[in-house]
């Protein structure tokens, strides 16, 4: 009976694809509306299904859909812990198998060392975030996280102007703040060509207004 139960457990781990494994860092990145958070939630749900100990974090400033849950644009959600600093993650992840981090671009650069330390502890770290800001500039700790990751998945939204794969999240409102939480009223996913056209149109409009 003991061996039968052991075999059943191993088979369940194999089928789920989430058996315990050495620490690693996985990054899911892309523009807004590309499905980053949805993919993060999918991976974390699989880990929970495999009876792994999972802890999820998000920036405390992100209260667009929920103050506590991580929520995707299509309303998929998973319980999380809002935090102000990446250092808090190490304090809250003892005896954890999998750590999920959403909107990583909003965290401080200390997140890179935090994720490395977790991975060396044997924790699987799954990160989702914008790789570039609205100007097409690499965003926060995301470039460094991509560099140290064991696996990087770049997902794409669809350009709302031509239907090609989107390249960047274009801001449609006048605001120069780098961090501006928003949705479709403030941002639109554009391919590289359409983004360049949009910037040229805005520049021409500003020059006309200033005359």
Secondary structure by P-SEA (a helix, b strand, c coil): caaaaaaaaaaaaaaacccccccbbbbbbbccccaaaaaaaaaaaaaaaaccbbbbbccccccccccccccccccbbbbbbbbccaaaaaaccccccbbbbccccccccaaaaaaaaaaaabbbbbbbbcccccccccccaaaaaaaaccbbbbbbbcccccccccccccccccccccccccccccbbbbcaaaaaaaaaaaaaaaaaaac
